[in-house]
Amino acid sequence: QKEVEQNSGPLSVPEGAIASLNCTYSDRGSQSFFWYRQYSGKSPELIMSIYSNGDKEDGRFTAQLNKASQYVSLLIRDSQPSDSATYLCAVSFGNEKLTFGTGTRLTIIP
Amino acid sequence: DAMVIQNPRYQVTQFGKPVTLSCSQTLNHNVMYWYQQKSSQAPKLLFHYYDKDFNNEADTPDNFQSRRPNTSFCFLDIRSPGLGDAAMYLCATSARTGNSPLHFGNGTRLTVT
């Protein structure tokens, strides 16, 4: 069974610091990787997508993918209280549907 | 702006009383999904439509049904809601399965009394 694993947290990070969120997946054939942010009581919102090894940057967010290690991460620079949310990692295996991790709850401490 | 819209935002129903949740999209995406999400859990896929083709997940209870009368609309029918069906129901769309990201609606919070 294909699995996506995340540390559930909570992860507490001081305001202004770098928050690092990690995700591992079980299927080496995985091709598409997504990070979603979900505020309490709200629906998930797409933050980043990444498809090839290496880093992808978008503003304060950087996604890092290492297919050999089956590992994808999300870095949030200059963390703000508004970044406090649950971050969901989602992985697609070929043309199959997305598989979600259970999410990491991030708290930014002012 | 292109959007995925779910109605209602909150729905209260009685145990065993049928309920329908609706979803519409202006993205013109081929694929529409229904997810169930309970507190502190990952979204759980119930089923999806690729155009008119319906794809049911193996572990989705028969109590849950769906209709997609056209590209823009999709409905989730819960025939006899139980207390365990109380959850957030999320509609999402994508251009295609696999490598396309999902675009979620705002969700419908279902309460069963």
gemmi code that builds the backbone of each chain (N, CA, C; Angstrom):
import gemmi

chains = {
    "A": [
        ("GLN", (0.849, -1.194, 0.000), (0.000, 0.000, 0.000), (0.884, 1.243, 0.000)),
        ("LYS", (0.545, 2.161, -0.899), (1.338, 3.385, -0.991), (1.067, 4.265, 0.217)),
        ("GLU", (2.140, 4.772, 0.805), (2.003, 5.554, 2.024), (2.767, 6.858, 1.912)),
        ("VAL", (2.217, 7.860, 2.591), (2.863, 9.158, 2.721), (2.895, 9.461, 4.208)),
        ("GLU", (4.072, 9.715, 4.734), (4.206, 9.897, 6.174), (4.749, 11.277, 6.517)),
        ("GLN", (4.145, 11.866, 7.519), (4.582, 13.142, 8.044), (4.585, 13.077, 9.560)),
        ("ASN", (5.471, 13.835, 10.168), (5.447, 13.985, 11.614), (4.251, 14.867, 11.962)),
        ("SER", (3.372, 14.372, 12.832), (2.128, 15.100, 13.108), (2.345, 16.381, 13.894)),
        ("GLY", (3.540, 16.473, 14.548), (3.807, 17.665, 15.340), (3.075, 17.603, 16.678)),
        ("PRO", (2.815, 18.750, 17.325), (2.988, 20.077, 16.738), (4.456, 20.502, 16.676)),
        ("LEU", (4.750, 21.268, 15.643), (6.063, 21.843, 15.455), (5.969, 23.327, 15.800)),
        ("SER", (6.755, 23.734, 16.772), (6.735, 25.130, 17.207), (8.011, 25.816, 16.756)),
        ("VAL", (7.848, 26.976, 16.106), (8.978, 27.709, 15.546), (8.841, 29.177, 15.928)),
        ("PRO", (9.899, 29.819, 16.378), (9.813, 31.249, 16.703), (9.578, 32.086, 15.450)),
        ("GLU", (8.859, 33.169, 15.617), (8.622, 34.089, 14.507), (9.954, 34.573, 13.932)),
        ("GLY", (10.020, 34.575, 12.601), (11.237, 35.010, 11.927), (12.218, 33.898, 11.623)),
        ("ALA", (12.044, 32.736, 12.228), (12.941, 31.603, 11.996), (12.480, 30.806, 10.775)),
        ("ILE", (13.258, 29.784, 10.425), (12.908, 28.895, 9.311), (12.158, 27.679, 9.859)),
        ("ALA", (10.998, 27.414, 9.275), (10.236, 26.206, 9.620), (10.531, 25.148, 8.568)),
        ("SER", (10.829, 23.943, 9.018), (11.167, 22.849, 8.113), (10.185, 21.704, 8.315)),
        ("LEU", (9.470, 21.375, 7.261), (8.445, 20.333, 7.307), (8.872, 19.194, 6.378)),
        ("ASN", (8.740, 17.985, 6.861), (9.270, 16.834, 6.135), (8.191, 15.820, 5.788)),
        ("CYS", (8.428, 15.094, 4.713), (7.468, 14.108, 4.224), (8.244, 12.989, 3.533)),
        ("THR", (7.915, 11.754, 3.849), (8.503, 10.614, 3.138), (7.380, 9.816, 2.488)),
        ("TYR", (7.726, 9.112, 1.415), (6.720, 8.354, 0.680), (7.283, 7.004, 0.305)),
        ("SER", (6.397, 6.067, 0.065), (6.828, 4.675, -0.043), (7.099, 4.203, -1.472)),
        ("ASP", (6.502, 4.854, -2.458), (6.592, 4.335, -3.826), (7.628, 5.103, -4.646)),
        ("ARG", (8.645, 4.385, -5.102), (9.702, 5.019, -5.885), (9.198, 5.563, -7.224)),
        ("GLY", (8.043, 5.081, -7.666), (7.499, 5.539, -8.940), (6.770, 6.864, -8.860)),
        ("SER", (6.716, 7.457, -7.667), (5.994, 8.715, -7.484), (6.587, 9.804, -8.355)),
        ("GLN", (5.706, 10.632, -8.900), (6.163, 11.614, -9.877), (5.779, 13.051, -9.543)),
        ("SER", (4.725, 13.214, -8.762), (4.222, 14.558, -8.508), (4.030, 14.741, -7.011)),
        ("PHE", (4.429, 15.932, -6.533), (4.453, 16.167, -5.092), (3.886, 17.554, -4.810)),
        ("PHE", (3.041, 17.619, -3.797), (2.348, 18.871, -3.512), (2.355, 19.141, -2.010)),
        ("TRP", (2.415, 20.416, -1.689), (2.225, 20.852, -0.309), (0.980, 21.720, -0.242)),
        ("TYR", (0.110, 21.391, 0.722), (-1.102, 22.152, 0.959), (-1.065, 22.705, 2.383)),
        ("ARG", (-1.590, 23.896, 2.539), (-1.746, 24.512, 3.849), (-3.221, 24.471, 4.203)),
        ("GLN", (-3.530, 24.100, 5.443), (-4.911, 24.025, 5.880), (-5.048, 24.704, 7.238)),
        ("TYR", (-5.755, 25.818, 7.247), (-6.078, 26.468, 8.505), (-7.219, 25.705, 9.170)),
        ("SER", (-7.284, 25.810, 10.487), (-8.295, 25.094, 11.263), (-9.701, 25.424, 10.764)),
        ("GLY", (-10.462, 24.404, 10.423), (-11.836, 24.594, 9.976), (-11.981, 25.026, 8.532)),
        ("LYS", (-10.857, 25.149, 7.827), (-10.889, 25.575, 6.421), (-10.454, 24.432, 5.516)),
        ("SER", (-10.552, 24.651, 4.207), (-10.151, 23.626, 3.251), (-8.679, 23.788, 2.889)),
        ("PRO", (-8.054, 22.738, 2.371), (-6.643, 22.832, 1.985), (-6.435, 23.815, 0.842)),
        ("GLU", (-5.286, 24.467, 0.888), (-4.915, 25.466, -0.118), (-3.548, 25.082, -0.666)),
        ("LEU", (-3.418, 25.001, -1.989), (-2.147, 24.615, -2.599), (-1.075, 25.668, -2.352)),
        ("ILE", (0.066, 25.221, -1.819), (1.208, 26.112, -1.572), (2.272, 25.909, -2.645)),
        ("MET", (2.655, 24.672, -2.878), (3.757, 24.389, -3.796), (3.490, 23.069, -4.507)),
        ("SER", (3.974, 22.968, -5.720), (4.045, 21.694, -6.421), (5.471, 21.519, -6.917)),
        ("ILE", (5.953, 20.278, -6.933), (7.316, 20.008, -7.396), (7.330, 18.651, -8.074)),
        ("TYR", (8.054, 18.569, -9.179), (8.006, 17.356, -9.988), (9.388, 16.748, -10.239)),
        ("SER", (10.458, 17.530, -10.053), (11.801, 17.019, -10.328), (12.710, 17.273, -9.140)),
        ("ASN", (13.779, 16.501, -9.071), (14.722, 16.629, -7.963), (15.283, 18.037, -7.849)),
        ("GLY", (15.528, 18.434, -6.599), (16.126, 19.733, -6.369), (15.206, 20.641, -5.588)),
        ("ASP", (15.466, 21.924, -5.693), (14.725, 22.929, -4.953), (13.843, 23.735, -5.886)),
        ("LYS", (12.698, 24.144, -5.346), (11.815, 25.063, -6.054), (11.382, 26.130, -5.070)),
        ("GLU", (11.618, 27.381, -5.441), (11.349, 28.483, -4.526), (10.182, 29.322, -5.021)),
        ("ASP", (9.354, 29.753, -4.067), (8.243, 30.659, -4.382), (8.054, 31.563, -3.168)),
        ("GLY", (8.610, 32.771, -3.272), (8.519, 33.690, -2.145), (9.255, 33.154, -0.935)),
        ("ARG", (8.567, 33.071, 0.189), (9.202, 32.567, 1.414), (9.223, 31.044, 1.479)),
        ("PHE", (8.625, 30.392, 0.519), (8.507, 28.933, 0.530), (9.515, 28.286, -0.429)),
        ("THR", (10.135, 27.210, 0.031), (11.003, 26.394, -0.812), (10.638, 24.938, -0.637)),
        ("ALA", (10.342, 24.268, -1.733), (10.126, 22.827, -1.702), (11.408, 22.137, -2.160)),
        ("GLN", (11.760, 21.051, -1.487), (12.951, 20.289, -1.818), (12.541, 18.835, -2.060)),
        ("LEU", (12.995, 18.288, -3.175), (12.646, 16.914, -3.522), (13.899, 16.091, -3.728)),
        ("ASN", (13.933, 14.931, -3.094), (15.027, 13.975, -3.275), (14.385, 12.622, -3.548)),
        ("LYS", (14.278, 12.263, -4.819), (13.594, 11.029, -5.184), (14.380, 9.795, -4.753)),
        ("ALA", (15.703, 9.886, -4.749), (16.511, 8.727, -4.333), (16.227, 8.372, -2.879)),
        ("SER", (16.049, 9.380, -2.060), (15.762, 9.159, -0.636), (14.270, 9.115, -0.352)),
        ("GLN", (13.441, 9.339, -1.373), (11.987, 9.329, -1.240), (11.537, 10.300, -0.165)),
        ("TYR", (11.940, 11.523, -0.374), (11.821, 12.550, 0.659), (11.488, 13.874, -0.001)),
        ("VAL", (10.478, 14.562, 0.541), (10.166, 15.904, 0.062), (9.964, 16.795, 1.285)),
        ("SER", (10.459, 18.013, 1.223), (10.356, 18.904, 2.364), (9.850, 20.266, 1.922)),
        ("LEU", (9.377, 21.015, 2.899), (8.932, 22.387, 2.679), (9.614, 23.260, 3.716)),
        ("LEU", (10.316, 24.287, 3.244), (10.933, 25.254, 4.124), (10.161, 26.561, 4.043)),
        ("ILE", (9.901, 27.139, 5.188), (9.240, 28.445, 5.254), (10.206, 29.405, 5.934)),
        ("ARG", (10.691, 30.369, 5.175), (11.629, 31.350, 5.717), (10.870, 32.500, 6.354)),
        ("ASP", (11.546, 33.170, 7.310), (10.946, 34.332, 7.962), (9.511, 34.008, 8.402)),
        ("SER", (9.367, 32.968, 9.194), (8.040, 32.476, 9.592), (7.218, 33.578, 10.260)),
        ("GLN", (5.940, 33.611, 9.900), (5.009, 34.595, 10.442), (3.892, 33.872, 11.205)),
        ("PRO", (3.272, 34.541, 12.163), (2.155, 33.903, 12.877), (1.067, 33.403, 11.925)),
        ("SER", (0.903, 34.080, 10.793), (-0.118, 33.651, 9.828), (0.241, 32.330, 9.143)),
        ("ASP", (1.472, 31.866, 9.325), (1.868, 30.563, 8.775), (1.412, 29.413, 9.671)),
        ("SER", (0.907, 29.721, 10.846), (0.427, 28.678, 11.756), (-0.766, 27.968, 11.124)),
        ("ALA", (-0.598, 26.688, 10.869), (-1.607, 25.902, 10.155), (-1.132, 24.454, 10.142)),
        ("THR", (-1.951, 23.596, 9.564), (-1.528, 22.229, 9.290), (-1.079, 22.149, 7.835)),
        ("TYR", (0.068, 21.526, 7.611), (0.619, 21.408, 6.264), (0.525, 19.953, 5.817)),
        ("LEU", (-0.174, 19.758, 4.715), (-0.411, 18.422, 4.169), (0.513, 18.171, 2.988)),
        ("CYS", (1.185, 17.048, 3.012), (1.987, 16.588, 1.885), (1.113, 15.636, 1.071)),
        ("ALA", (1.149, 15.770, -0.246), (0.368, 14.882, -1.106), (1.256, 14.398, -2.245)),
        ("VAL", (1.125, 13.136, -2.572), (1.992, 12.501, -3.559), (1.142, 11.761, -4.573)),
        ("SER", (1.537, 11.871, -5.835), (0.824, 11.169, -6.889), (1.726, 10.096, -7.470)),
        ("PHE", (1.172, 8.902, -7.626), (1.911, 7.779, -8.175), (1.468, 7.594, -9.625)),
        ("GLY", (2.263, 8.067, -10.550), (1.887, 7.999, -11.945), (0.646, 8.816, -12.196)),
        ("ASN", (-0.329, 8.206, -12.867), (-1.581, 8.897, -13.155), (-2.660, 8.605, -12.121)),
        ("GLU", (-2.246, 8.038, -11.005), (-3.234, 7.713, -9.983), (-3.565, 8.941, -9.146)),
        ("LYS", (-4.573, 8.770, -8.317), (-5.028, 9.866, -7.485), (-3.974, 10.224, -6.442)),
        ("LEU", (-4.105, 11.413, -5.871), (-3.199, 11.861, -4.827), (-3.399, 11.054, -3.551)),
        ("THR", (-2.298, 10.792, -2.881), (-2.328, 10.221, -1.539), (-1.830, 11.283, -0.574)),
        ("PHE", (-2.616, 11.574, 0.459), (-2.267, 12.614, 1.418), (-1.608, 12.014, 2.651)),
        ("GLY", (-0.662, 12.758, 3.209), (-0.204, 12.468, 4.553), (-1.187, 13.029, 5.559)),
        ("THR", (-0.979, 12.702, 6.819), (-1.908, 13.153, 7.860), (-1.650, 14.594, 8.284)),
        ("GLY", (-0.554, 15.187, 7.799), (-0.305, 16.596, 8.063), (0.560, 16.852, 9.278)),
        ("THR", (1.256, 17.977, 9.240), (2.061, 18.464, 10.354), (1.475, 19.775, 10.828)),
        ("ARG", (1.162, 19.833, 12.108), (0.617, 21.078, 12.668), (1.772, 21.986, 13.061)),
        ("LEU", (1.809, 23.167, 12.467), (2.869, 24.153, 12.687), (2.328, 25.323, 13.479)),
        ("THR", (3.059, 25.693, 14.523), (2.712, 26.872, 15.314), (3.891, 27.822, 15.306)),
        ("ILE", (3.651, 29.062, 14.906), (4.684, 30.096, 14.908), (4.491, 30.920, 16.174)),
        ("ILE", (5.532, 30.985, 16.972), (5.451, 31.652, 18.270), (5.932, 33.091, 18.140)),
        ("PRO", (5.066, 34.068, 18.422), (5.478, 35.484, 18.282), (6.598, 35.841, 19.255)),
    ],
    "B": [
        ("ASP", (-12.870, 35.435, -10.769), (-11.856, 34.406, -10.615), (-12.487, 33.026, -10.715)),
        ("ALA", (-11.755, 32.123, -11.362), (-12.216, 30.742, -11.452), (-12.222, 30.122, -10.060)),
        ("MET", (-13.299, 29.369, -9.786), (-13.483, 28.932, -8.421), (-14.150, 27.566, -8.339)),
        ("VAL", (-14.027, 26.992, -7.132), (-14.788, 25.807, -6.752), (-15.667, 26.230, -5.575)),
        ("ILE", (-16.975, 26.086, -5.740), (-17.913, 26.607, -4.749), (-18.733, 25.464, -4.177)),
        ("GLN", (-18.776, 25.395, -2.875), (-19.576, 24.363, -2.202), (-20.711, 25.007, -1.410)),
        ("ASN", (-21.833, 24.362, -1.469), (-22.998, 24.804, -0.695), (-23.688, 23.599, -0.054)),
        ("PRO", (-24.218, 23.772, 1.146), (-24.028, 24.942, 2.006), (-22.675, 24.894, 2.713)),
        ("ARG", (-22.324, 25.936, 3.406), (-21.070, 25.955, 4.161), (-21.197, 25.080, 5.416)),
        ("TYR", (-22.376, 25.090, 6.001), (-22.681, 24.258, 7.167), (-24.018, 23.568, 6.922)),
        ("GLN", (-24.075, 22.291, 7.274), (-25.301, 21.527, 7.087), (-25.556, 20.687, 8.339)),
        ("VAL", (-26.753, 20.821, 8.865), (-27.154, 19.998, 10.001), (-28.279, 19.075, 9.527)),
        ("THR", (-28.145, 17.799, 9.788), (-29.182, 16.855, 9.428), (-29.428, 15.903, 10.585)),
        ("GLN", (-30.559, 15.251, 10.522), (-30.895, 14.292, 11.567), (-30.412, 12.904, 11.180)),
        ("PHE", (-30.175, 12.113, 12.178), (-29.776, 10.724, 11.969), (-30.765, 10.049, 11.012)),
        ("GLY", (-30.240, 9.487, 9.921), (-31.070, 8.771, 8.970), (-31.780, 9.617, 7.946)),
        ("LYS", (-31.700, 10.921, 8.026), (-32.386, 11.799, 7.081), (-31.460, 12.124, 5.909)),
        ("PRO", (-31.874, 11.800, 4.686), (-30.997, 12.028, 3.526), (-30.566, 13.480, 3.399)),
        ("VAL", (-29.358, 13.654, 2.917), (-28.828, 15.002, 2.738), (-28.018, 15.042, 1.450)),
        ("THR", (-28.050, 16.192, 0.787), (-27.282, 16.396, -0.448), (-26.396, 17.615, -0.315)),
        ("LEU", (-25.141, 17.435, -0.649), (-24.187, 18.532, -0.678), (-23.855, 18.834, -2.137)),
        ("SER", (-23.637, 20.108, -2.439), (-23.405, 20.461, -3.834), (-22.057, 21.137, -4.034)),
        ("CYS", (-21.580, 21.036, -5.262), (-20.302, 21.615, -5.646), (-20.401, 22.091, -7.084)),
        ("SER", (-19.887, 23.280, -7.329), (-19.834, 23.774, -8.701), (-18.453, 24.342, -8.965)),
        ("GLN", (-18.076, 24.358, -10.232), (-16.743, 24.853, -10.578), (-16.813, 25.671, -11.863)),
        ("THR", (-15.953, 26.692, -11.898), (-15.834, 27.514, -13.111), (-14.478, 27.320, -13.768)),
        ("LEU", (-13.728, 26.309, -13.305), (-12.387, 26.052, -13.840), (-12.417, 25.214, -15.108)),
        ("ASN", (-13.581, 24.641, -15.409), (-13.737, 23.768, -16.567), (-12.798, 22.548, -16.491)),
        ("HIS", (-12.585, 22.070, -15.271), (-11.729, 20.905, -15.082), (-12.479, 19.618, -15.370)),
        ("ASN", (-11.714, 18.633, -15.867), (-12.319, 17.355, -16.217), (-12.681, 16.523, -14.994)),
        ("VAL", (-11.900, 16.668, -13.935), (-12.019, 15.757, -12.805), (-12.614, 16.483, -11.599)),
        ("MET", (-13.577, 15.840, -10.963), (-14.150, 16.367, -9.726), (-14.111, 15.265, -8.676)),
        ("TYR", (-13.743, 15.656, -7.467), (-13.534, 14.713, -6.369), (-14.405, 15.085, -5.175)),
        ("TRP", (-14.749, 14.079, -4.396), (-15.328, 14.294, -3.073), (-14.443, 13.606, -2.041)),
        ("TYR", (-14.045, 14.425, -1.042), (-13.255, 13.934, 0.074), (-14.051, 14.105, 1.367)),
        ("GLN", (-13.798, 13.210, 2.292), (-14.293, 13.338, 3.655), (-13.091, 13.569, 4.565)),
        ("GLN", (-13.190, 14.587, 5.420), (-12.085, 14.833, 6.353), (-12.616, 14.981, 7.771)),
        ("LYS", (-12.123, 14.150, 8.660), (-12.447, 14.256, 10.071), (-11.301, 14.919, 10.800)),
        ("SER", (-11.561, 15.363, 11.995), (-10.600, 16.168, 12.740), (-9.250, 15.470, 12.852)),
        ("SER", (-8.192, 16.220, 12.535), (-6.802, 15.769, 12.653), (-6.486, 14.569, 11.758)),
        ("GLN", (-7.271, 14.369, 10.717), (-7.014, 13.275, 9.791), (-6.776, 13.815, 8.384)),
        ("ALA", (-6.145, 12.996, 7.562), (-5.957, 13.354, 6.160), (-7.295, 13.307, 5.428)),
        ("PRO", (-7.458, 14.097, 4.394), (-8.658, 13.954, 3.556), (-8.729, 12.532, 2.994)),
        ("LYS", (-9.922, 11.973, 3.033), (-10.135, 10.607, 2.557), (-10.992, 10.660, 1.292)),
        ("LEU", (-10.452, 10.153, 0.200), (-11.176, 10.190, -1.065), (-12.352, 9.218, -1.028)),
        ("LEU", (-13.527, 9.760, -1.363), (-14.724, 8.913, -1.450), (-14.914, 8.385, -2.872)),
        ("PHE", (-14.866, 9.306, -3.832), (-14.994, 8.947, -5.254), (-14.596, 10.141, -6.094)),
        ("HIS", (-14.446, 9.895, -7.398), (-14.192, 11.000, -8.305), (-14.802, 10.704, -9.672)),
        ("TYR", (-15.041, 11.759, -10.400), (-15.502, 11.671, -11.772), (-14.396, 12.165, -12.683)),
        ("TYR", (-14.099, 11.387, -13.719), (-13.284, 11.888, -14.824), (-14.261, 12.070, -15.982)),
        ("ASP", (-14.585, 13.316, -16.266), (-15.703, 13.618, -17.166), (-16.952, 12.924, -16.606)),
        ("LYS", (-17.554, 12.020, -17.371), (-18.756, 11.343, -16.893), (-18.455, 9.997, -16.251)),
        ("ASP", (-17.208, 9.607, -16.280), (-16.827, 8.302, -15.727), (-16.692, 8.373, -14.215)),
        ("PHE", (-17.484, 7.561, -13.531), (-17.519, 7.552, -12.066), (-16.537, 6.512, -11.541)),
        ("ASN", (-15.736, 6.917, -10.543), (-14.749, 6.030, -9.945), (-14.943, 6.019, -8.434)),
        ("ASN", (-15.406, 4.883, -7.942), (-15.705, 4.752, -6.515), (-14.510, 4.131, -5.804)),
        ("GLU", (-14.161, 4.646, -4.627), (-13.110, 4.011, -3.840), (-13.679, 2.727, -3.222)),
        ("ALA", (-12.825, 1.730, -3.088), (-13.273, 0.413, -2.637), (-13.891, 0.456, -1.244)),
        ("ASP", (-13.407, 1.351, -0.404), (-13.893, 1.373, 0.977), (-14.933, 2.456, 1.232)),
        ("THR", (-15.462, 3.056, 0.189), (-16.524, 4.045, 0.360), (-17.847, 3.322, 0.623)),
        ("PRO", (-18.506, 3.631, 1.745), (-19.764, 2.930, 2.058), (-20.834, 3.208, 1.005)),
        ("ASP", (-21.722, 2.244, 0.838), (-22.820, 2.371, -0.124), (-23.750, 3.526, 0.232)),
        ("ASN", (-23.690, 3.957, 1.452), (-24.501, 5.072, 1.940), (-24.178, 6.382, 1.205)),
        ("PHE", (-23.005, 6.431, 0.594), (-22.561, 7.616, -0.115), (-22.717, 7.401, -1.617)),
        ("GLN", (-23.384, 8.366, -2.251), (-23.579, 8.327, -3.693), (-23.193, 9.693, -4.272)),
        ("SER", (-22.999, 9.712, -5.584), (-22.641, 10.969, -6.220), (-23.291, 11.067, -7.577)),
        ("ARG", (-23.495, 12.294, -8.008), (-24.040, 12.588, -9.332), (-23.253, 13.735, -9.943)),
        ("ARG", (-23.022, 13.660, -11.238), (-22.403, 14.772, -11.959), (-23.220, 15.004, -13.222)),
        ("PRO", (-24.220, 15.859, -13.125), (-25.104, 16.056, -14.282), (-24.455, 16.774, -15.451)),
        ("ASN", (-23.434, 17.570, -15.189), (-22.698, 18.256, -16.254), (-21.289, 18.570, -15.762)),
        ("THR", (-20.497, 19.210, -16.604), (-19.091, 19.472, -16.260), (-18.963, 20.326, -15.012)),
        ("SER", (-19.903, 21.237, -14.814), (-19.743, 22.240, -13.765), (-20.209, 21.797, -12.384)),
        ("PHE", (-21.124, 20.846, -12.314), (-21.745, 20.518, -11.042), (-21.499, 19.075, -10.635)),
        ("CYS", (-21.391, 18.893, -9.321), (-21.278, 17.541, -8.770), (-21.967, 17.545, -7.405)),
        ("PHE", (-22.659, 16.454, -7.108), (-23.407, 16.364, -5.861), (-22.971, 15.132, -5.070)),
        ("LEU", (-23.005, 15.276, -3.760), (-22.767, 14.162, -2.848), (-24.069, 13.901, -2.099)),
        ("ASP", (-24.570, 12.696, -2.225), (-25.785, 12.294, -1.530), (-25.420, 11.313, -0.426)),
        ("ILE", (-25.881, 11.598, 0.777), (-25.724, 10.653, 1.883), (-27.125, 10.153, 2.207)),
        ("ARG", (-27.369, 8.893, 1.939), (-28.744, 8.378, 1.955), (-29.302, 8.246, 3.362)),
        ("SER", (-28.492, 7.810, 4.293), (-28.955, 7.629, 5.666), (-27.803, 7.974, 6.600)),
        ("PRO", (-27.631, 9.271, 6.862), (-26.470, 9.692, 7.645), (-26.466, 9.090, 9.047)),
        ("GLY", (-25.299, 8.630, 9.446), (-25.089, 8.193, 10.815), (-24.213, 9.184, 11.547)),
        ("LEU", (-24.109, 9.012, 12.869), (-23.307, 9.948, 13.665), (-21.854, 9.949, 13.189)),
        ("GLY", (-21.395, 8.818, 12.698), (-20.014, 8.712, 12.220), (-19.760, 9.415, 10.910)),
        ("ASP", (-20.796, 9.914, 10.280), (-20.636, 10.633, 9.013), (-20.431, 12.127, 9.212)),
        ("ALA", (-20.508, 12.570, 10.446), (-20.229, 13.977, 10.732), (-18.770, 14.261, 10.401)),
        ("ALA", (-18.553, 15.246, 9.537), (-17.204, 15.520, 9.044), (-17.244, 16.771, 8.183)),
        ("MET", (-16.080, 17.180, 7.722), (-15.976, 18.183, 6.670), (-15.942, 17.442, 5.339)),
        ("TYR", (-16.790, 17.864, 4.413), (-16.796, 17.269, 3.081), (-16.221, 18.276, 2.100)),
        ("LEU", (-15.190, 17.822, 1.406), (-14.438, 18.688, 0.524), (-14.640, 18.262, -0.926)),
        ("CYS", (-14.998, 19.223, -1.745), (-15.042, 19.006, -3.188), (-13.754, 19.588, -3.771)),
        ("ALA", (-13.204, 18.912, -4.734), (-11.991, 19.395, -5.388), (-12.059, 19.101, -6.873)),
        ("THR", (-11.309, 19.871, -7.646), (-11.227, 19.627, -9.081), (-9.769, 19.587, -9.507)),
        ("SER", (-9.532, 18.948, -10.639), (-8.218, 19.007, -11.268), (-8.404, 18.852, -12.764)),
        ("ALA", (-7.403, 19.342, -13.521), (-7.491, 19.250, -14.980), (-7.483, 17.794, -15.425)),
        ("ARG", (-6.691, 16.981, -14.729), (-6.599, 15.550, -15.020), (-6.102, 14.859, -13.768)),
        ("THR", (-6.129, 13.553, -13.739), (-5.632, 12.828, -12.571), (-4.106, 12.786, -12.610)),
        ("GLY", (-3.534, 12.440, -11.474), (-2.095, 12.240, -11.400), (-1.332, 13.509, -11.104)),
        ("ASN", (-0.752, 14.123, -12.114), (0.187, 15.195, -11.852), (-0.433, 16.581, -11.800)),
        ("SER", (-1.758, 16.657, -11.834), (-2.406, 17.959, -11.708), (-2.760, 18.224, -10.257)),
        ("PRO", (-2.484, 19.440, -9.770), (-2.860, 19.747, -8.391), (-4.371, 19.825, -8.226)),
        ("LEU", (-4.827, 19.614, -7.012), (-6.236, 19.733, -6.688), (-6.555, 21.163, -6.278)),
        ("HIS", (-7.729, 21.608, -6.675), (-8.247, 22.906, -6.254), (-9.488, 22.635, -5.427)),
        ("PHE", (-9.435, 22.999, -4.168), (-10.508, 22.677, -3.241), (-11.537, 23.795, -3.128)),
        ("GLY", (-12.783, 23.401, -2.906), (-13.800, 24.342, -2.472), (-13.638, 24.629, -0.987)),
        ("ASN", (-14.525, 25.454, -0.448), (-14.427, 25.846, 0.957), (-14.906, 24.769, 1.923)),
        ("GLY", (-15.517, 23.737, 1.389), (-15.952, 22.637, 2.244), (-17.345, 22.850, 2.818)),
        ("THR", (-17.967, 21.747, 3.177), (-19.243, 21.757, 3.891), (-19.059, 20.973, 5.179)),
        ("ARG", (-19.344, 21.640, 6.286), (-19.249, 20.974, 7.586), (-20.598, 20.337, 7.888)),
        ("LEU", (-20.614, 19.019, 7.963), (-21.859, 18.288, 8.208), (-21.941, 17.872, 9.667)),
        ("THR", (-23.055, 18.215, 10.290), (-23.361, 17.779, 11.652), (-24.568, 16.859, 11.602)),
        ("VAL", (-24.491, 15.742, 12.302), (-25.598, 14.780, 12.357), (-26.100, 14.713, 13.799)),
        ("THR", (-27.390, 15.018, 13.966), (-27.949, 15.044, 15.325), (-28.826, 13.830, 15.600)),
    ],
}
model = gemmi.Model(1)
for chain_id, residues in chains.items():
    chain = gemmi.Chain(chain_id)
    for i, (resn, *xyz) in enumerate(residues, 1):
        res = gemmi.Residue()
        res.name, res.seqid = resn, gemmi.SeqId(i, " ")
        for name, pos in zip(("N", "CA", "C"), xyz):
            atom = gemmi.Atom()
            atom.name, atom.element = name, gemmi.Element(name[0])
            atom.pos, atom.b_iso = gemmi.Position(*pos), 0.0
            res.add_atom(atom)
        chain.add_residue(res)
    model.add_chain(chain)
structure = gemmi.Structure()
structure.add_model(model)
structure.setup_entities()
